[in-house]
Amino acid sequence: MPTPRFSCSAAVQALPEQTHLEQGLYAFSYTITIENTGGVPAQLVGRHWEIADARGQLQVVDGLAVVGHQPLLAPGQTFQYTSWVQIGTAQGTMRGRFLCVTEGCDVFYADVPEFLLADTTSLH
């Protein structure tokens, strides 16, 4: 029997226009690519994010959909979206997972491996 599986990756960019140094807020956009690498169609239903700054301050975000979408992906299809986050330090990390369901109502999770929130153009 084919198994459900989504593979996820992230790309980050600094958002200088949303960064407010005087308030200690650093902003980053992140683009998530989700690919159905399994053998059955499945839908992304919800999300869970854990966002940490360099001081260990943790933000947890749970909710339905991603940027207003709950994409149904056939095997081999991808969905990409961009969102953004603010944290209290110039560097931090983010990780999460998506709640997904197959057309046969089997529930599974797609992990988003931890990724760095930082302006990599200024790192040496």
Rosetta blueprint (number, residue, H / E / L):
1 M L
2 P L
3 T L
4 P L
5 R L
6 F E
7 S E
8 C E
9 S E
10 A E
11 A E
12 V E
13 Q E
14 A E
15 L L
16 P H
17 E H
18 Q H
19 T L
20 H E
21 L H
22 E H
23 Q H
24 G L
25 L E
26 Y E
27 A E
28 F E
29 S E
30 Y E
31 T E
32 I E
33 T E
34 I E
35 E E
36 N E
37 T L
38 G L
39 G L
40 V L
41 P L
42 A E
43 Q E
44 L E
45 V E
46 G E
47 R E
48 H E
49 W E
50 E E
51 I E
52 A E
53 D E
54 A L
55 R L
56 G L
57 Q L
58 L E
59 Q E
60 V E
61 V E
62 D E
63 G E
64 L E
65 A L
66 V E
67 V L
68 G L
69 H E
70 Q L
71 P L
72 L E
73 L E
74 A L
75 P L
76 G L
77 Q L
78 T E
79 F E
80 Q E
81 Y E
82 T E
83 S E
84 W E
85 V E
86 Q E
87 I E
88 G L
89 T L
90 A L
91 Q L
92 G E
93 T E
94 M E
95 R E
96 G E
97 R E
98 F E
99 L E
100 C E
101 V E
102 T E
103 E L
104 G L
105 C L
106 D L
107 V E
108 F E
109 Y E
110 A E
111 D E
112 V E
113 P E
114 E E
115 F E
116 L E
117 L E
118 A L
119 D L
120 T H
121 T H
122 S H
123 L L
124 H L
